[in-house]
Amino acid sequence: MVKTQKNVPYYITTPIYYVNAEPHIGHTYTTILADTLARFWRLYGKDVYFLTGTDEHGDKIMQAAKKEGVESKEYADRISGLFKSTFEELGFTYNRFIRTTDSDHEEVVTGILKKVYDAGDIYFGEYGGYYCVGCERFYTEKEMVDGKCPDHQKPLEYISEKNYFFKMSKYQDWLIKHIKDNPSFIEPERHRNKVLSFLQDPLSDLCISRPKDRLPWGIPLPFDEKYVTYVWFDALINYLTGIGYPDGAGFEKYWPEVHHLTAKDILIPHSIYWPTMLKAMGTEPFKTLKIHGYWQVDEAKMSKSLGNVVRPLDMKQKYGFEQFRYFLLREMSFGLDSSFSEELLTERINSDLANDLGNLVSRVLGMTERYQNEVVKKVDGHEGKLKDSVKSIAEELPGLMEGFRFRKAMLKIWELVTAANAFVESSAPWTLNKEGKTDELAGVLYALLESIRILAVFLAPFMPETSGKISSKLGIKFEQNLTFTDLVEWGLLPDGTKVQKGEALFPRVEYSAE
Ligand code: MSP
């Protein structure tokens, strides 16, 4: 059952990415998921807002800039620009690309700090703790592994200084109750359980400032100019700035219908800092936090030093971006880790795309060319099980997308590809043609052409370019005012449409270990 109503807006976010690394498979994956959801719910008829961008303040960025011998802002401009141009080239349909150095964001952060300070939830104190610059956060003794950060495996630095603190601990009981009362607040369940187990120990307050003389690269605190804002307190607020908080129409419309998408590395800031910050500022909590697993590369952790970083533009050039996008959507079970390799990618391209989908489209269009002079004849009553397959996919897809089950959605859509290929064999249009059964032949081809048209609808959010190519081969365009439910209605391909087989959708690829 789909709970999602057409008239409820849909706001989807990705993490804003640190500008100390160039876009890789990880950033690309999360943004592909968000783009797929945005495209799906728009097609479904919802009002969607999709936000992505870059996180540019803090120690880590300042150190990276220093290493290159340039000013922090100049460095951030360059890498943020690279993220933006890459995302444009990949065709992501975000509504805004936000930067934490944008002036409206600085204003919003300043306003929120003032509000929380005036409410008495920020105080001055001294604290010492173990800090990971990679994660830009303190670790508790319990979280540390052999004195190291469990994620970066690097020794943690002990930092002790006078700073401002946010009274996060005050909201611990509220947060536990909210998570328990709202099972879909953090999903999948394994990650929700991790958060609840973290909350079994008393929460400490959150250090939200850094002294300017040590770290000048950040948003100044409105109540003490000797300090700048801690990077996570700054970054999380992007989700509000992006839609015009506090009094923009976007905030009014989209909050709190917000779905935050991140990987497991930043579970704690999103599930603990963020909801307590929202609570303190008197803003409703977000709707859901969805946590996906990590991509490994050739079974190993991806890293610059191992030289196994997978870059989306390289993949686009070598295999085609739609192929890469298909692989990522099809391969990872949401919430679990997965392994990427070019060998696996090649296998999927050849089997699922070139063989199954590509061949289906070229065979059916080829037969329409040969037997009917490229013209669609609308003859009903020969659809066999294809219509049932379409119906069951159309019914299930919205629920799968609501549950972020991308892999299951791809498998479900492929049921129609498989059914249509089997139908070609069982109905043997070549025999019908030989025997001069033109009416039956037209009926069989119509059922196949119509299945392909509906496949283009199903695929539109997942493989937008492929969907467009299929439609143009069929000589049709989706009307803008029609939604998913209208478009998957059987029988819309008009009689007399002229189709064109054209080039293969997916060339076969060779894998070489080089
Ligand atoms: N700047 C913070 C996020 C602030 S959000 C308010 C940050 N940036 S990051 O550049 O490190 O991006 C982390 C995110 O990138 C992950 O949560 C995930 O979305 C994506 N990925 C980075 N590497 C990944 C994999 N190897 N696999 C899957 N996704 C990962 O954290």
Residues whose N, C-alpha, C, O or C-beta is under 5 A from the ligand:
A	BS01	MSP	P15 I16 Y17 Y18 G26 H27 T30 D55 A235 L236 T262 A263 I266 G293 Y294 W295
